[in-house]
Amino acid sequence: MPDARQMSGEDAEKALAELSRDHPRWRIWRSSDGHWYASRTGRVLPERAFEAGLAMTLGGEEDPDQLGALLVRQRVLGEKFAERMAAAGLA
């Protein structure tokens, strides 16, 4: 995928649609300077979730694929965190 600053409006819209479809629990946007961001929707995470590596907002990436990779990583971390909390009787 081309550098975000070189993406056409159509390419950026397509990337936004794909990211939004693949990560429905995140609000995703592209800033005016071409960087990609995502904010988790819903409730604020507990402190132990942040300690486990989860985030409420991600971004500053110049490539939407990089942001997508971060979002996938957040999903994996979230699943592992939920498993640990359930095992500890905290879920």
Summary of the structure (lengths in Angstrom):
residues: 91
radius of gyration: 14.7
end to end distance: 39.4
largest distance: 48.9
contacts: 240
relative contact order: 0.17
helix: 51%
strand: 16%
